[in-house]
Amino acid sequence: MECVPNFSEGRDQQKIERIVEPFRKAKNVKLLDYSNDEDHNRLVVTVVGEPQPLKDALLEAIGVAVEVIDLRSHKGAHPRMGAVDVVPFIPIKNCTVDEAIDLSKEVGREIADRYGIPVYLYEKSATAPHRENLAAVRKGEFEGFAEKIKQPEWQPDFGPACQHPTAGTVAVGARMPLVAYNINLNTPDMEIASAIAKRIRFIGGGLRFCKAMGVELKERGITQVSINMTDFTRTHLYQAMEMVRYEARRYGVSVVGSEIIGLVPMEALVDTCSYYLGLEGFSSDQVIEKRIME
């Protein structure tokens, strides 16, 4: 089972290392990657392991995050509703989506019981259709959740019906692999980045398995179209890149780079490589590293 918890801390390296440490020391759990972004003020951790040790390490890391993160003083470009903002479980090998759903519910219940944090189940674990989309759950963010949580339709699945004073709320669920893909633009104008994001995302009439928003990168004096590709096998990375380029031209703006946050399935990169190189009949079976690992 893979888990990719997102924590609302991307600037204080000491806090980041404390949050990551439970994954490093855990047996039968492998820390694959962790990356932080100062503009987003966010930490993304990628771990895999057997369900029980993975659960134990995760709960310990969440305890550290609750201790060291205070959302009352947290500022960043990325939307967030909790110190531990989202905890997705992804079936990778010898496990099923149903098992991921069961584990998400176990962890969600334990987070609520142990730390007093309201928990929302999302994506494939959602208990109602309006809770499937993470953006819908997170809407209002930390600052708006004190009122949102009082609404009958937004009662938490686990935990108290009031947000934690410093750690907010958390979304926990099961989903398929997601690619976090960001495209940078040579403009500081947030209106342009947001307009492009609105056009390429599915909810705005764009790409089917694409979620996107505009983000300001203050340190670099540019903006970014921050994208989550929720099914890279059906909406491809190169399609997102080409659509951003296409939409950017109307504003006299160009793409100056892109980045992938965390880990990415090899198929997503092979597919994009094949497109830009014009490869015919190419498959991941021709990647030497893959053949060696088989």
ABEGO torsion letter per residue (X at the ends): XBBBBBBBBAABAAAAAAAAAAAAABBGBBBABBBBBAAAGBBBBBBBEBAAAAAAAAAAAAAAAAAABBAAABBBABBBABABABBBBBBABGBBAAAAAAAAAAAAAAAAAAAGBBBBBBEAABABAAAABAAAAABGEAAAAAAAAABAAABBABEBABBBAAAEBBBBBBBBBBBBBBBBBBBABAAAAAAAAAAABAAAGBBAABBBBBBBBAAAGBBBBBBBBABAAABBAAAAAAAAAAAAAAAGBBBAEBBBBEBBBAAAAAAAAAAAAGBBGBBAAABAAAAAAX
